[in-house]
């Protein structure tokens, strides 16, 4: 039986922060350099404007990225990664490394059978 207690280990909060089809890709692109909205749309083929807007807003609310609105004509807005976002990117990179090792292990195991 699962407990109804709040998640005290923080794993659920981490998964929520990276949940969503595009958040990991956005973290990666923004860790390389700041991008404008249209650039992010081009870099992530298949993402709709609505979903990209939602994911960027969620990530901004979670403190993972910052939105910089420059007072220029024409208007210019850039998104950049925050120190908190960088630390999450490091955690995701470690998970990716583990995933690759796990896939290699499964592949080796099935080949040996």
N, CA, C and O atoms as a Tinker XYZ file with bonds, in Angstrom:
   452  protein
     1  N      0.845000   -1.180000    0.000000    73     2
     2  CA     0.000000    0.000000    0.000000    64     1     3
     3  C      0.887000    1.238000    0.000000    63     2     4     5
     4  O      1.844000    1.327000    0.770000    81     3
     5  N      0.570000    2.175000   -0.851000    73     3     6
     6  CA     1.358000    3.406000   -0.931000    64     5     7
     7  C      0.926000    4.382000    0.149000    63     6     8     9
     8  O     -0.255000    4.492000    0.479000    81     7
     9  N      1.883000    5.066000    0.677000    73     7    10
    10  CA     1.622000    6.061000    1.707000    64     9    11
    11  C      1.065000    7.330000    1.083000    63    10    12    13
    12  O      1.417000    7.689000   -0.040000    81    11
    13  N      0.197000    8.001000    1.818000    73    11    14
    14  CA    -0.354000    9.282000    1.359000    64    13    15
    15  C      0.486000   10.453000    1.868000    63    14    16    17
    16  O      0.113000   11.616000    1.718000    81    15
    17  N      1.618000   10.122000    2.467000    73    15    18
    18  CA     2.517000   11.148000    2.989000    64    17    19
    19  C      3.171000   11.904000    1.843000    63    18    20    21
    20  O      3.352000   11.344000    0.762000    81    19
    21  N      3.531000   13.170000    2.059000    73    19    22
    22  CA     4.228000   13.917000    1.007000    64    21    23
    23  C      5.588000   13.297000    0.702000    63    22    24    25
    24  O      6.192000   12.637000    1.548000    81    23
    25  N      6.049000   13.519000   -0.510000    73    23    26
    26  CA     7.354000   13.002000   -0.931000    64    25    27
    27  C      8.453000   13.773000   -0.220000    63    26    28    29
    28  O      8.687000   14.944000   -0.520000    81    27
    29  N      9.128000   13.122000    0.720000    73    27    30
    30  CA    10.184000   13.786000    1.482000    64    29    31
    31  C     11.560000   13.630000    0.856000    63    30    32    33
    32  O     12.495000   14.334000    1.240000    81    31
    33  N     11.702000   12.709000   -0.115000    73    31    34
    34  CA    13.023000   12.497000   -0.694000    64    33    35
    35  C     13.299000   13.480000   -1.831000    63    34    36    37
    36  O     14.451000   13.644000   -2.233000    81    35
    37  N     12.281000   14.124000   -2.346000    73    35    38
    38  CA    12.475000   15.127000   -3.398000    64    37    39
    39  C     12.450000   14.581000   -4.802000    63    38    40    41
    40  O     12.474000   15.353000   -5.761000    81    39
    41  N     12.402000   13.256000   -4.954000    73    39    42
    42  CA    12.439000   12.676000   -6.294000    64    41    43
    43  C     11.222000   13.075000   -7.116000    63    42    44    45
    44  O     11.346000   13.364000   -8.306000    81    43
    45  N     10.055000   13.093000   -6.498000    73    43    46
    46  CA     8.837000   13.477000   -7.223000    64    45    47
    47  C      8.933000   14.922000   -7.705000    63    46    48    49
    48  O      8.486000   15.239000   -8.807000    81    47
    49  N      9.504000   15.787000   -6.896000    73    47    50
    50  CA     9.667000   17.188000   -7.301000    64    49    51
    51  C     10.620000   17.298000   -8.484000    63    50    52    53
    52  O     10.397000   18.095000   -9.395000    81    51
    53  N     11.677000   16.501000   -8.468000    73    51    54
    54  CA    12.632000   16.510000   -9.580000    64    53    55
    55  C     11.969000   16.004000  -10.852000    63    54    56    57
    56  O     12.147000   16.588000  -11.921000    81    55
    57  N     11.208000   14.926000  -10.743000    73    55    58
    58  CA    10.522000   14.392000  -11.922000    64    57    59
    59  C      9.494000   15.377000  -12.460000    63    58    60    61
    60  O      9.324000   15.494000  -13.674000    81    59
    61  N      8.817000   16.076000  -11.583000    73    59    62
    62  CA     7.851000   17.075000  -12.038000    64    61    63
    63  C      8.559000   18.209000  -12.776000    63    62    64    65
    64  O      8.044000   18.719000  -13.771000    81    63
    65  N      9.723000   18.599000  -12.298000    73    63    66
    66  CA    10.468000   19.693000  -12.925000    64    65    67
    67  C     10.926000   19.329000  -14.334000    63    66    68    69
    68  O     10.995000   20.197000  -15.204000    81    67
    69  N     11.241000   18.047000  -14.568000    73    67    70
    70  CA    11.704000   17.645000  -15.897000    64    69    71
    71  C     10.618000   16.946000  -16.696000    63    70    72    73
    72  O     10.833000   16.571000  -17.848000    81    71
    73  N      9.442000   16.768000  -16.082000    73    71    74
    74  CA     8.336000   16.115000  -16.775000    64    73    75
    75  C      7.858000   16.956000  -17.940000    63    74    76    77
    76  O      7.934000   18.184000  -17.906000    81    75
    77  N      7.379000   16.308000  -18.940000    73    75    78
    78  CA     6.968000   17.019000  -20.151000    64    77    79
    79  C      7.928000   16.673000  -21.262000    63    78    80    81
    80  O      9.134000   16.546000  -21.051000    81    79
    81  N      7.389000   16.526000  -22.419000    73    79    82
    82  CA     8.166000   16.029000  -23.548000    64    81    83
    83  C      9.365000   16.904000  -23.916000    63    82    84    85
    84  O     10.366000   16.386000  -24.411000    81    83
    85  N      9.288000   18.206000  -23.687000    73    83    86
    86  CA    10.287000   19.117000  -24.231000    64    85    87
    87  C     11.229000   19.723000  -23.194000    63    86    88    89
    88  O     12.202000   20.375000  -23.574000    81    87
    89  N     10.981000   19.536000  -21.922000    73    87    90
    90  CA    11.772000   20.231000  -20.899000    64    89    91
    91  C     13.247000   19.850000  -20.909000    63    90    92    93
    92  O     14.110000   20.715000  -20.761000    81    91
    93  N     13.544000   18.570000  -21.081000    73    91    94
    94  CA    14.952000   18.147000  -21.105000    64    93    95
    95  C     15.659000   18.777000  -22.296000    63    94    96    97
    96  O     16.783000   19.262000  -22.170000    81    95
    97  N     15.004000   18.770000  -23.446000    73    95    98
    98  CA    15.598000   19.375000  -24.648000    64    97    99
    99  C     15.786000   20.869000  -24.463000    63    98   100   101
   100  O     16.800000   21.425000  -24.885000    81    99
   101  N     14.820000   21.523000  -23.838000    73    99   102
   102  CA    14.947000   22.962000  -23.575000    64   101   103
   103  C     16.113000   23.241000  -22.635000    63   102   104   105
   104  O     16.888000   24.170000  -22.865000    81   103
   105  N     16.241000   22.443000  -21.579000    73   103   106
   106  CA    17.373000   22.617000  -20.656000    64   105   107
   107  C     18.694000   22.498000  -21.399000    63   106   108   109
   108  O     19.612000   23.291000  -21.189000    81   107
   109  N     18.781000   21.496000  -22.270000    73   107   110
   110  CA    20.019000   21.288000  -23.011000    64   109   111
   111  C     20.332000   22.482000  -23.903000    63   110   112   113
   112  O     21.445000   23.007000  -23.873000    81   111
   113  N     19.363000   22.907000  -24.690000    73   111   114
   114  CA    19.596000   24.028000  -25.610000    64   113   115
   115  C     19.955000   25.301000  -24.857000    63   114   116   117
   116  O     20.834000   26.049000  -25.285000    81   115
   117  N     19.282000   25.551000  -23.738000    73   115   118
   118  CA    19.536000   26.793000  -22.999000    64   117   119
   119  C     20.826000   26.733000  -22.188000    63   118   120   121
   120  O     21.367000   27.774000  -21.815000    81   119
   121  N     21.321000   25.541000  -21.914000    73   119   122
   122  CA    22.610000   25.470000  -21.216000    64   121   123
   123  C     23.742000   25.845000  -22.175000    63   122   124   125
   124  O     24.813000   26.269000  -21.741000    81   123
   125  N     23.502000   25.687000  -23.472000    73   123   126
   126  CA    24.518000   26.050000  -24.463000    64   125   127
   127  C     24.633000   27.560000  -24.617000    63   126   128   129
   128  O     25.733000   28.106000  -24.695000    81   127
   129  N     23.480000   28.228000  -24.658000    73   127   130
   130  CA    23.440000   29.692000  -24.738000    64   129   131
   131  C     21.990000   30.161000  -24.655000    63   130   132   133
   132  O     21.078000   29.359000  -24.855000    81   131
   133  N     21.758000   31.443000  -24.364000    73   131   134
   134  CA    20.387000   31.959000  -24.368000    64   133   135
   135  C     19.784000   31.895000  -25.781000    63   134   136   137
   136  O     20.493000   31.999000  -26.782000    81   135
   137  N     18.476000   31.723000  -25.831000    73   135   138
   138  CA    17.772000   31.655000  -27.109000    64   137   139
   139  C     16.492000   32.463000  -27.054000    63   138   140   141
   140  O     15.890000   32.643000  -25.996000    81   139
   141  N     16.092000   32.944000  -28.218000    73   139   142
   142  CA    14.794000   33.572000  -28.377000    64   141   143
   143  C     13.764000   32.480000  -28.639000    63   142   144   145
   144  O     14.114000   31.354000  -28.993000    81   143
   145  N     12.492000   32.824000  -28.461000    73   143   146
   146  CA    11.398000   31.866000  -28.614000    64   145   147
   147  C     11.421000   31.208000  -29.997000    63   146   148   149
   148  O     11.328000   29.985000  -30.102000    81   147
   149  N     11.544000   32.009000  -31.048000    73   147   150
   150  CA    11.523000   31.471000  -32.415000    64   149   151
   151  C     12.703000   30.524000  -32.656000    63   150   152   153
   152  O     12.572000   29.536000  -33.378000    81   151
   153  N     13.852000   30.828000  -32.050000    73   151   154
   154  CA    15.008000   29.936000  -32.180000    64   153   155
   155  C     14.711000   28.579000  -31.543000    63   154   156   157
   156  O     15.038000   27.533000  -32.105000    81   155
   157  N     14.089000   28.610000  -30.368000    73   155   158
   158  CA    13.762000   27.364000  -29.686000    64   157   159
   159  C     12.773000   26.535000  -30.508000    63   158   160   161
   160  O     12.883000   25.310000  -30.562000    81   159
   161  N     11.823000   27.193000  -31.139000    73   159   162
   162  CA    10.867000   26.470000  -31.993000    64   161   163
   163  C     11.577000   25.796000  -33.150000    63   162   164   165
   164  O     11.246000   24.668000  -33.513000    81   163
   165  N     12.543000   26.475000  -33.727000    73   163   166
   166  CA    13.298000   25.872000  -34.843000    64   165   167
   167  C     14.172000   24.713000  -34.368000    63   166   168   169
   168  O     14.335000   23.720000  -35.077000    81   167
   169  N     14.730000   24.843000  -33.169000    73   167   170
   170  CA    15.618000   23.812000  -32.632000    64   169   171
   171  C     14.865000   22.555000  -32.195000    63   170   172   173
   172  O     15.452000   21.478000  -32.095000    81   171
   173  N     13.570000   22.695000  -31.937000    73   171   174
   174  CA    12.759000   21.573000  -31.454000    64   173   175
   175  C     11.626000   21.292000  -32.437000    63   174   176   177
   176  O     10.475000   21.640000  -32.176000    81   175
   177  N     11.946000   20.668000  -33.557000    73   175   178
   178  CA    10.903000   20.393000  -34.541000    64   177   179
   179  C      9.804000   19.531000  -33.934000    63   178   180   181
   180  O     10.076000   18.557000  -33.232000    81   179
   181  N      8.577000   19.899000  -34.211000    73   179   182
   182  CA     7.444000   19.138000  -33.702000    64   181   183
   183  C      6.774000   19.760000  -32.498000    63   182   184   185
   184  O      5.652000   19.383000  -32.163000    81   183
   185  N      7.429000   20.705000  -31.835000    73   183   186
   186  CA     6.797000   21.351000  -30.689000    64   185   187
   187  C      5.864000   22.442000  -31.200000    63   186   188   189
   188  O      6.218000   23.212000  -32.093000    81   187
   189  N      4.669000   22.498000  -30.621000    73   187   190
   190  CA     3.734000   23.556000  -31.005000    64   189   191
   191  C      4.054000   24.819000  -30.211000    63   190   192   193
   192  O      4.697000   24.764000  -29.162000    81   191
   193  N      3.601000   25.940000  -30.722000    73   191   194
   194  CA     3.820000   27.219000  -30.032000    64   193   195
   195  C      3.185000   27.188000  -28.651000    63   194   196   197
   196  O      3.768000   27.674000  -27.683000    81   195
   197  N      1.978000   26.612000  -28.561000    73   195   198
   198  CA     1.258000   26.543000  -27.285000    64   197   199
   199  C      2.032000   25.714000  -26.261000    63   198   200   201
   200  O      2.212000   26.144000  -25.122000    81   199
   201  N      2.481000   24.543000  -26.658000    73   199   202
   202  CA     3.202000   23.662000  -25.728000    64   201   203
   203  C      4.538000   24.289000  -25.334000    63   202   204   205
   204  O      4.921000   24.235000  -24.165000    81   203
   205  N      5.246000   24.877000  -26.283000    73   203   206
   206  CA     6.515000   25.523000  -25.965000    64   205   207
   207  C      6.298000   26.638000  -24.953000    63   206   208   209
   208  O      7.056000   26.763000  -23.991000    81   207
   209  N      5.273000   27.444000  -25.163000    73   207   210
   210  CA     4.956000   28.525000  -24.222000    64   209   211
   211  C      4.659000   27.964000  -22.835000    63   210   212   213
   212  O      5.158000   28.483000  -21.836000    81   211
   213  N      3.848000   26.903000  -22.765000    73   211   214
   214  CA     3.505000   26.296000  -21.472000    64   213   215
   215  C      4.741000   25.763000  -20.758000    63   214   216   217
   216  O      4.925000   25.993000  -19.563000    81   215
   217  N      5.585000   25.051000  -21.496000    73   215   218
   218  CA     6.759000   24.448000  -20.868000    64   217   219
   219  C      7.741000   25.525000  -20.400000    63   218   220   221
   220  O      8.326000   25.408000  -19.323000    81   219
   221  N      7.923000   26.579000  -21.212000    73   219   222
   222  CA     8.800000   27.673000  -20.798000    64   221   223
   223  C      8.262000   28.363000  -19.548000    63   222   224   225
   224  O      9.031000   28.698000  -18.647000    81   223
   225  N      6.971000   28.575000  -19.487000    73   223   226
   226  CA     6.371000   29.222000  -18.300000    64   225   227
   227  C      6.535000   28.356000  -17.057000    63   226   228   229
   228  O      6.852000   28.862000  -15.981000    81   227
   229  N      6.317000   27.039000  -17.207000    73   227   230
   230  CA     6.490000   26.136000  -16.069000    64   229   231
   231  C      7.938000   26.139000  -15.598000    63   230   232   233
   232  O      8.206000   26.176000  -14.397000    81   231
   233  N      8.859000   26.101000  -16.536000    73   231   234
   234  CA    10.277000   26.087000  -16.165000    64   233   235
   235  C     10.696000   27.398000  -15.520000    63   234   236   237
   236  O     11.525000   27.410000  -14.610000    81   235
   237  N     10.126000   28.497000  -15.987000    73   235   238
   238  CA    10.406000   29.794000  -15.366000    64   237   239
   239  C      9.839000   29.831000  -13.947000    63   238   240   241
   240  O     10.500000   30.314000  -13.027000    81   239
   241  N      8.626000   29.325000  -13.766000    73   239   242
   242  CA     8.002000   29.294000  -12.438000    64   241   243
   243  C      8.791000   28.397000  -11.478000    63   242   244   245
   244  O      8.833000   28.656000  -10.276000    81   243
   245  N      9.411000   27.348000  -12.010000    73   243   246
   246  CA    10.220000   26.436000  -11.190000    64   245   247
   247  C     11.627000   26.965000  -10.947000    63   246   248   249
   248  O     12.403000   26.342000  -10.222000    81   247
   249  N     11.967000   28.110000  -11.545000    73   247   250
   250  CA    13.285000   28.706000  -11.334000    64   249   251
   251  C     14.393000   28.087000  -12.160000    63   250   252   253
   252  O     15.571000   28.314000  -11.885000    81   251
   253  N     14.027000   27.293000  -13.190000    73   251   254
   254  CA    15.030000   26.620000  -14.012000    64   253   255
   255  C     15.574000   27.503000  -15.118000    63   254   256   257
   256  O     16.725000   27.360000  -15.528000    81   255
   257  N     14.741000   28.416000  -15.599000    73   255   258
   258  CA    15.151000   29.336000  -16.663000    64   257   259
   259  C     14.707000   30.746000  -16.291000    63   258   260   261
   260  O     13.840000   30.946000  -15.440000    81   259
   261  N     15.321000   31.704000  -16.948000    73   259   262
   262  CA    14.954000   33.112000  -16.756000    64   261   263
   263  C     14.504000   33.680000  -18.095000    63   262   264   265
   264  O     15.049000   33.342000  -19.146000    81   263
   265  N     13.509000   34.541000  -18.037000    73   263   266
   266  CA    12.994000   35.223000  -19.227000    64   265   267
   267  C     13.464000   36.669000  -19.151000    63   266   268   269
   268  O     13.170000   37.377000  -18.188000    81   267
   269  N     14.191000   37.099000  -20.168000    73   267   270
   270  CA    14.720000   38.459000  -20.210000    64   269   271
   271  C     13.997000   39.225000  -21.301000    63   270   272   273
   272  O     14.109000   38.901000  -22.483000    81   271
   273  N     13.256000   40.242000  -20.896000    73   271   274
   274  CA    12.493000   41.075000  -21.829000    64   273   275
   275  C     13.255000   42.385000  -22.011000    63   274   276   277
   276  O     13.327000   43.209000  -21.099000    81   275
   277  N     13.824000   42.562000  -23.206000    73   275   278
   278  CA    14.586000   43.763000  -23.499000    64   277   279
   279  C     13.630000   44.840000  -24.002000    63   278   280   281
   280  O     12.774000   44.576000  -24.846000    81   279
   281  N     13.780000   46.028000  -23.488000    73   279   282
   282  CA    12.910000   47.138000  -23.883000    64   281   283
   283  C     13.400000   47.708000  -25.209000    63   282   284   285
   284  O     14.009000   48.777000  -25.256000    81   283
   285  N     13.125000   46.978000  -26.279000    73   283   286
   286  CA    13.569000   47.385000  -27.609000    64   285   287
   287  C     12.397000   47.331000  -28.585000    63   286   288   289
   288  O     11.371000   46.700000  -28.333000    81   287
   289  N     12.593000   48.012000  -29.698000    73   287   290
   290  CA    11.646000   47.919000  -30.806000    64   289   291
   291  C     12.438000   47.433000  -31.999000    63   290   292   293
   292  O     13.397000   48.099000  -32.389000    81   291
   293  N     12.089000   46.304000  -32.603000    73   291   294
   294  CA    10.980000   45.422000  -32.215000    64   293   295
   295  C     11.283000   44.695000  -30.910000    63   294   296   297
   296  O     12.443000   44.584000  -30.511000    81   295
   297  N     10.235000   44.200000  -30.244000    73   295   298
   298  CA    10.420000   43.532000  -28.955000    64   297   299
   299  C     11.364000   42.339000  -29.075000    63   298   300   301
   300  O     11.360000   41.621000  -30.075000    81   299
   301  N     12.170000   42.143000  -28.035000    73   299   302
   302  CA    13.103000   41.011000  -28.003000    64   301   303
   303  C     13.035000   40.375000  -26.618000    63   302   304   305
   304  O     13.190000   41.044000  -25.597000    81   303
   305  N     12.799000   39.065000  -26.616000    73   303   306
   306  CA    12.760000   38.285000  -25.377000    64   305   307
   307  C     13.709000   37.110000  -25.545000    63   306   308   309
   308  O     13.687000   36.423000  -26.567000    81   307
   309  N     14.542000   36.882000  -24.537000    73   307   310
   310  CA    15.456000   35.741000  -24.555000    64   309   311
   311  C     15.242000   34.909000  -23.299000    63   310   312   313
   312  O     14.876000   35.419000  -22.240000    81   311
   313  N     15.479000   33.627000  -23.452000    73   311   314
   314  CA    15.413000   32.692000  -22.331000    64   313   315
   315  C     16.816000   32.171000  -22.069000    63   314   316   317
   316  O     17.568000   31.874000  -22.998000    81   315
   317  N     17.159000   32.065000  -20.784000    73   315   318
   318  CA    18.475000   31.538000  -20.414000    64   317   319
   319  C     18.315000   30.610000  -19.221000    63   318   320   321
   320  O     17.323000   30.667000  -18.494000    81   319
   321  N     19.297000   29.767000  -19.039000    73   319   322
   322  CA    19.259000   28.815000  -17.930000    64   321   323
   323  C     19.751000   29.504000  -16.658000    63   322   324   325
   324  O     20.630000   30.364000  -16.714000    81   323
   325  N     19.190000   29.129000  -15.528000    73   323   326
   326  CA    19.599000   29.664000  -14.229000    64   325   327
   327  C     20.585000   28.681000  -13.573000    63   326   328   329
   328  O     20.747000   27.558000  -14.050000    81   327
   329  N     21.233000   29.094000  -12.500000    73   327   330
   330  CA    22.094000   28.148000  -11.778000    64   329   331
   331  C     21.321000   26.896000  -11.316000    63   330   332   333
   332  O     21.862000   25.791000  -11.327000    81   331
   333  N     20.071000   27.078000  -10.917000    73   331   334
   334  CA    19.255000   25.929000  -10.523000    64   333   335
   335  C     19.018000   25.010000  -11.719000    63   334   336   337
   336  O     19.070000   23.787000  -11.589000    81   335
   337  N     18.757000   25.602000  -12.883000    73   335   338
   338  CA    18.577000   24.809000  -14.102000    64   337   339
   339  C     19.846000   24.067000  -14.481000    63   338   340   341
   340  O     19.793000   22.918000  -14.921000    81   339
   341  N     20.991000   24.724000  -14.309000    73   339   342
   342  CA    22.273000   24.051000  -14.583000    64   341   343
   343  C     22.471000   22.844000  -13.677000    63   342   344   345
   344  O     22.947000   21.798000  -14.116000    81   343
   345  N     22.101000   22.998000  -12.410000    73   343   346
   346  CA    22.267000   21.871000  -11.481000    64   345   347
   347  C     21.333000   20.725000  -11.857000    63   346   348   349
   348  O     21.702000   19.560000  -11.708000    81   347
   349  N     20.136000   21.031000  -12.340000    73   347   350
   350  CA    19.232000   19.977000  -12.797000    64   349   351
   351  C     19.774000   19.325000  -14.058000    63   350   352   353
   352  O     19.653000   18.112000  -14.229000    81   351
   353  N     20.367000   20.112000  -14.940000    73   351   354
   354  CA    20.960000   19.566000  -16.159000    64   353   355
   355  C     22.067000   18.566000  -15.811000    63   354   356   357
   356  O     22.205000   17.537000  -16.472000    81   355
   357  N     22.848000   18.865000  -14.779000    73   355   358
   358  CA    23.895000   17.934000  -14.334000    64   357   359
   359  C     23.277000   16.627000  -13.836000    63   358   360   361
   360  O     23.801000   15.547000  -14.110000    81   359
   361  N     22.169000   16.725000  -13.109000    73   359   362
   362  CA    21.497000   15.521000  -12.610000    64   361   363
   363  C     20.930000   14.707000  -13.765000    63   362   364   365
   364  O     21.015000   13.479000  -13.755000    81   363
   365  N     20.359000   15.368000  -14.750000    73   363   366
   366  CA    19.789000   14.681000  -15.907000    64   365   367
   367  C     20.901000   14.006000  -16.709000    63   366   368   369
   368  O     20.711000   12.905000  -17.226000    81   367
   369  N     22.054000   14.656000  -16.814000    73   367   370
   370  CA    23.194000   14.058000  -17.515000    64   369   371
   371  C     23.627000   12.769000  -16.825000    63   370   372   373
   372  O     23.939000   11.782000  -17.492000    81   371
   373  N     23.648000   12.772000  -15.493000    73   371   374
   374  CA    23.994000   11.558000  -14.742000    64   373   375
   375  C     22.959000   10.465000  -14.990000    63   374   376   377
   376  O     23.323000    9.298000  -15.131000    81   375
   377  N     21.672000   10.823000  -15.045000    73   375   378
   378  CA    20.627000    9.837000  -15.330000    64   377   379
   379  C     20.783000    9.285000  -16.745000    63   378   380   381
   380  O     20.569000    8.094000  -16.972000    81   379
   381  N     21.151000   10.129000  -17.683000    73   379   382
   382  CA    21.358000    9.688000  -19.064000    64   381   383
   383  C     22.503000    8.684000  -19.135000    63   382   384   385
   384  O     22.409000    7.669000  -19.825000    81   383
   385  N     23.577000    8.974000  -18.422000    73   383   386
   386  CA    24.722000    8.060000  -18.399000    64   385   387
   387  C     24.301000    6.710000  -17.826000    63   386   388   389
   388  O     24.666000    5.664000  -18.362000    81   387
   389  N     23.540000    6.733000  -16.745000    73   387   390
   390  CA    23.047000    5.499000  -16.165000    64   389   391
   391  C     22.167000    4.742000  -17.157000    63   390   392   393
   392  O     22.292000    3.525000  -17.295000    81   391
   393  N     21.279000    5.458000  -17.847000    73   391   394
   394  CA    20.398000    4.834000  -18.824000    64   393   395
   395  C     21.160000    4.143000  -19.938000    63   394   396   397
   396  O     20.786000    3.048000  -20.358000    81   395
   397  N     22.226000    4.768000  -20.420000    73   395   398
   398  CA    23.048000    4.153000  -21.464000    64   397   399
   399  C     23.731000    2.891000  -20.945000    63   398   400   401
   400  O     23.808000    1.889000  -21.656000    81   399
   401  N     24.226000    2.938000  -19.711000    73   399   402
   402  CA    24.857000    1.757000  -19.115000    64   401   403
   403  C     23.831000    0.637000  -18.945000    63   402   404   405
   404  O     24.135000   -0.532000  -19.180000    81   403
   405  N     22.639000    0.995000  -18.545000    73   403   406
   406  CA    21.583000    0.007000  -18.341000    64   405   407
   407  C     21.184000   -0.648000  -19.666000    63   406   408   409
   408  O     20.998000   -1.863000  -19.729000    81   407
   409  N     21.054000    0.151000  -20.713000    73   407   410
   410  CA    20.719000   -0.395000  -22.036000    64   409   411
   411  C     21.819000   -1.339000  -22.516000    63   410   412   413
   412  O     21.523000   -2.389000  -23.087000    81   411
   413  N     23.085000   -0.979000  -22.292000    73   411   414
   414  CA    24.202000   -1.848000  -22.684000    64   413   415
   415  C     24.149000   -3.154000  -21.898000    63   414   416   417
   416  O     24.384000   -4.225000  -22.456000    81   415
   417  N     23.846000   -3.069000  -20.623000    73   415   418
   418  CA    23.735000   -4.261000  -19.790000    64   417   419
   419  C     22.612000   -5.169000  -20.298000    63   418   420   421
   420  O     22.798000   -6.380000  -20.419000    81   419
   421  N     21.441000   -4.581000  -20.596000    73   419   422
   422  CA    20.316000   -5.373000  -21.111000    64   421   423
   423  C     20.663000   -6.019000  -22.446000    63   422   424   425
   424  O     20.330000   -7.179000  -22.689000    81   423
   425  N     21.334000   -5.262000  -23.310000    73   423   426
   426  CA    21.722000   -5.777000  -24.613000    64   425   427
   427  C     22.694000   -6.943000  -24.467000    63   426   428   429
   428  O     22.559000   -7.966000  -25.139000    81   427
   429  N     23.674000   -6.778000  -23.583000    73   427   430
   430  CA    24.665000   -7.831000  -23.330000    64   429   431
   431  C     23.993000   -9.073000  -22.747000    63   430   432   433
   432  O     24.316000  -10.199000  -23.125000    81   431
   433  N     23.074000   -8.859000  -21.840000    73   431   434
   434  CA    22.373000   -9.959000  -21.181000    64   433   435
   435  C     21.519000  -10.746000  -22.176000    63   434   436   437
   436  O     21.505000  -11.977000  -22.151000    81   435
   437  N     20.806000  -10.027000  -23.054000    73   435   438
   438  CA    19.953000  -10.731000  -24.031000    64   437   439
   439  C     20.797000  -11.442000  -25.089000    63   438   440   441
   440  O     20.379000  -12.481000  -25.601000    81   439
   441  N     21.964000  -10.914000  -25.428000    73   439   442
   442  CA    22.852000  -11.555000  -26.395000    64   441   443
   443  C     23.456000  -12.831000  -25.814000    63   442   444   445
   444  O     23.718000  -13.789000  -26.542000    81   443
   445  N     23.674000  -12.838000  -24.505000    73   443   446
   446  CA    24.264000  -14.002000  -23.850000    64   445   447
   447  C     23.247000  -15.141000  -23.680000    63   446   448   449
   448  O     23.629000  -16.299000  -23.512000    81   447
   449  N     21.974000  -14.809000  -23.725000    73   447   450
   450  CA    20.919000  -15.828000  -23.500000    64   449   451
   451  C     20.670000  -16.709000  -24.705000    63   450   452
   452  O     19.819000  -17.598000  -24.655000    81   451
